[in-house]
Amino acid sequence: MHQSILSYRGSRYLWWASFMCIASIVAYWLHEPATTPNGGTWLGYTLGGLGSFLILWLMWFGIRKRRYRSRMGTVQGWLSAHVYLGLGLVTVVTLHSGFEFGWNLHTLAYVLMILVVLSGMAGVFVYLHFPKILTEESEDATPESVINQIREIDRQALVLASEIDPETHDKVLRSIKKTRLGGNAWQLLMASGKGARPEEFAPASEKPSKKKGYQPNITSSTMMFMASNIAKGRLDKGEATRKLSDLLIVQKGGLMRKLRRQLQIKAFMDVWLYFHVPLSFALLASLIAHVVSVFFYW
């Protein structure tokens, strides 16, 4: 049975993060420094050390999830802890700062941390909102396999179209050659159905040449053409026309919707990684600069 990362092991890491936040808040409330609360007190250093450790540990998840033979817990457990402890990090670091912010390096590190957490929340939303697409798709529903199925349908469609008449063959051939799917990240996210070709997501050994790009899709004009042929009731080619309509409109249409959805999610995850990963490294750099400036130049 699939278990959500948010409820992993009875939401174990939610309780860990909650305890960490409550303990930090109580310690901050009981703390009575000689001056206003800040990162330079014993509690400030303690919370700062804890926050730094959490940032390093959270970034280590990117390495852990690629170590498939590691025995240091499951990736699902790490991800669950990554989510909850990442959210708890906001409380720890905010209390570490003593709510003192300004136009300086320390506040920059804090802002970067908030941006990393917000981008992480967006990633969790996608992971939970599209679980079947991201984690439960069957092996025959990968983008590469769907493209191969579409290619086979195109081949069958051209054979059937040749049996009907040259006009039908030319119309089907043009619909295969001239239409596009995908595009840039924004077009993919909006599922506009225009732009780049899906062979970009196929294995390199199966990619067609740039001169003859594979552009599977179904244009509305082709659908109308097939519907018109059926409506005319061509008795001599009626069966072939119906089979061709089923191939292009029903079977290929369903595959194209599945492929478009997969590419849309892939585009979102790509765009998300372009934000989350660089922001994480920027946070790490600012953290190092923050620590160095505090201990050597403060």
Protein Blocks (a to p, Z undefined) as FASTA:
>chain_A
ZZdfklgghilmmmmmmmmmmmmmmmmmmpccfbdcdfkbmklmmmmmmmmmmmmmmmmm
mmmmmmmkbcgbpfklmmmmmmmmmmmmmmmmmmmnoopacddfklmmmmmmmmmmmmmm
mmmmmmmmmmmlmmmccfklcfklmmmmmmmmmmmmmmmmmmmomklmmmmmmmmmmpce
hddfklmmnonopajdfklmpcfklpccfklccdddddfklmmmmmmmmmnopaklmmmm
mmmmmmmmmmmmmmmmmmmmmmmmmmmmmmmmmmmmmmmmmmmmmmmmmmmmmmmmZZ
